Amino acid sequence: MEPAYQNALRKRSDAVRRLEEAQSEIARIDDFLKLYQEFGGSVDAFVGEVSGQNAEPSSANRERPTKGLTRAEGAPIIRELILRNGSPMQRSALLEALNENGTPVGGVDPLNNLGTMMWRMKDKFVNIEGSGYWPIDVDYEPANHAAVKPEDDHEDWMKDLV
């Protein structure tokens, strides 16, 4: 092979290696930014996926997430809203009721945050298929749901919320 061709192949190989290292570092930074935001930090710029383009900050297009509602704060409010409604509530209706009640769920995606919160409180609420969430310790005859008492048998069903 001619020296010029070999040099070009070597430079190309070096460039590919540097590009892969840069893409790896960008992925690590994106992971950090997502975790930082998930755990309550504020993010002033969005870094998009690397697809051969330069990622540009777009802080003007992103709202700062509000502090999230904790399960301990939300459980009694959610329970009251559902029972006042008289029937199970879907996530979107529950989110709307919480907002109307002056209780924002918070975060970048409040609907997903509420869904995660409800999933983590599966010992307090049951998701009745096709109907929505209902307190697990309250009968709901239209869906043949029989109340399940908490395992710890405490009178205050919310005592051990974290």
N, C-alpha and C positions, 0 to 999 in steps of 0.2 A: 504494500500500500504506500501511497505517496505520503510524505510528511504532512502536507497541508490537510489531507483527508483525515489522517490520524489525529491531528490537532483539533479539527472540527468535531470529531467523534468524542474526544476527551472533554472538550468544552461543553458539548451537549450533555454528556453524562454528568458533569459537575453541576450544570444548571438544573438538570432534573433532580439531582440529590438535594440541592439548595431549595428548590421549589417544594419538594416533599417535606423537608424540615420546616419550612415556613408554614405549609398547610397544617402540619402536625401542631405547631405552636399556636396557630390561629384557632384550631379546634380546642386546644387546652384552654385558651383564653375565653372562647365562647362558653365552654363548660363552666369556667369560674364565674363568668358574668351571670349565667343562668342560675347557678347555685346562690350567688350573692343576692340576686334579686329575690329568689325563692325564700331565703332566710331573712328577709326584711331590709336589705340594703336598697338604696335607690340607684337607678341606672340612668345616667344622663345621655347615653348614646347607645344605639342599637348596632350590633355588629352582625351583619347577615352571613349567610353561608358562603363559603369560598367556592366560587365557580369560575375562577379565572378573572374575576372583576375586582376592582378596589371597593371595599366596603366603606360606605360613607356614614358618618354620624347623622342621625335623624331625630335628635332629641326634641325638636319642635313638634314632631308627629306623635310622640309618645306621652301618655299621661303617667305621672308618678302614681304607683300603686298606693292605696291607703292601707293602714295597718289592718291586718286581718283579725276577724272575730275569732276568739278562742272557743274551743268546745265547751269549756266550763261556763263561759259567758253566753254562748249561743243555745245550749241544750234546753234550759228552762224557757227561753223566749220562743224557740222553735216549737217546743211541746205545746205551749199556750196557743200559738198561732194555729197549729194543726187542730187542736181540740176545739178552738173557737170556730174554725172552719167547719167542723163536724164531719169531715171526710178526709181521706188521705190527700196529700198535696204533692204534685210534681215539683221537681227542682225549680223550674222557671217560675211557677206560681209562688213557691216558698220564697224565692229570692225577691220577687216583687213585693210580697207581704212584709218581708224583713226591711226592705227599703222604705216602704210606706210607714212602717213602725219606727223609722229613724234608726235602724240597726243595720248599717252597711256591713256586708261580708268582707269587703276589702280585697286587695290583691289586683294583679293585672287582669285576671279572668275570674271575676266573682262567681260565675255560674259553676265553673270547674272547681273552684275552691269550696263552694258549698257542697258539691257532689262528693268531694274528698272528705270533707268534714262529716257528712252523713254516713259515708262508708265506714269511717273510723268510729262512729258511734253506733255500730250495728248491734251493740248490746243494749241500746236505748231506743232505737227506731228500727222498724222493719220496712223494707221497700216492697209494698204489695204490688205485684206485677200488674201493669196496666192501670194502676190507680195512683200510686205515689207513696210517700212516706207517712207512717203512722207510728205512734208510741207503742213499743213492743209489749208494754205491760197493761195495755187497754184493749178490751175486746173490740173487734170490728166485724159484726155479723155479716154484712153484705159480701165480704170476701172470705168468710169463714175463718177469720183470724181469732184464735183464742189467746188471751193475755198470757204472756210468759213473765213470771216473776224473776227479778234479779237473783242470781245465784247466791250472793252474799246475804240475802234475806234482810237487808237493812230497811227500815221504814222509809228513809229518805233515799229514793232511787238514784239521786244525783250525787250522793256523798263522795263517791270514789272517782268522780270525773277528774281528768288530768288537764 
